[in-house]
C-alpha cells in the first residue's frame, strides 16, 4: 500500500515559501502519477489547496513590499540630485 501524503508533519505557517512550493510540487506529481487512492487523493488535494493559498499570500505580500519600496525610491528621486559626468 502507498503511504498517504505527508499532510501533518509541517504546519503550512511554519514553512518558507520555497518549502511550501516544493511540497505542492511533490503533491501534484503524486496525484498526477495515479498512485494515490481516493482518500489519499482527497487529503493531498486538501493539503495542496492549503499550500497554494499560502504561496499566493506570500507572493501578494512580496508584491506589496516591492511596490512600497518602489514608491519610496521613486518619490525620493530627483533628477537634479544625480551626479553629472565625471570630468
C-alpha positions in Angstrom: 0.0 0.0 0.0 1.2 3.5 -0.8 1.7 5.7 2.2 -0.6 8.8 2.3 0.8 12.2 1.6 2.6 13.8 4.4 -0.1 16.3 5.4 0.5 17.0 9.1 4.3 16.9 9.5 4.6 20.7 8.9 2.1 23.4 9.6 1.9 25.5 6.5 2.5 28.6 8.6 5.9 27.2 9.7 7.1 26.7 6.1 9.1 29.0 4.0 7.7 29.9 0.6 10.2 27.6 -1.1 9.4 24.7 1.2 5.7 25.1 0.6 6.2 25.3 -3.2 8.3 22.2 -3.1 5.7 20.3 -1.1 3.0 21.5 -3.5 5.1 20.3 -6.5 5.6 16.9 -4.9 1.8 16.5 -4.1 0.9 17.4 -7.7 3.4 14.9 -9.1 2.0 12.1 -6.8 -1.6 13.0 -7.7 -0.8 13.0 -11.4 1.0 9.7 -11.2 -2.2 8.0 -10.2 -0.6 6.2 -7.3 -2.9 7.6 -4.6 -6.2 6.1 -3.6 -9.4 8.1 -3.3 -8.9 9.1 0.4 -5.2 9.8 -0.1 -6.1 12.0 -3.2 -8.6 14.0 -1.2 -6.1 14.5 1.6 -3.4 15.5 -1.0 -5.9 17.9 -2.7 -6.8 19.5 0.7 -3.1 20.0 1.6 -2.3 21.2 -1.9 -5.1 23.8 -1.7 -3.7 25.0 1.7 -0.2 25.2 0.3 -1.4 27.1 -2.8 -3.2 29.6 -0.7 -0.2 30.1 1.4 2.1 30.6 -1.6 -0.3 33.0 -3.2 -0.5 35.0 0.0 3.3 35.2 0.3 3.6 36.3 -3.3 1.0 39.0 -2.7 2.8 40.2 0.4 6.1 40.3 -1.5 4.5 42.3 -4.4 3.1 44.8 -1.9 6.5 45.2 -0.3 8.1 45.8 -3.7 5.5 48.3 -4.7 6.1 50.2 -1.4 9.9 50.1 -1.9 9.4 51.4 -5.5 7.1 54.2 -4.3 9.7 55.2 -1.7 12.5 55.2 -4.1 10.6 56.9 -6.9 9.1 59.6 -4.6 12.6 60.5 -3.3 14.2 60.5 -6.7 15.2 63.9 -8.0 17.0 64.1 -11.4 18.6 67.4 -10.2 20.5 65.4 -7.5 22.1 63.0 -9.9 25.8 63.4 -10.3 27.0 64.7 -13.6 29.5 63.0 -15.8 33.0 62.7 -14.3 35.4 65.2 -15.6 
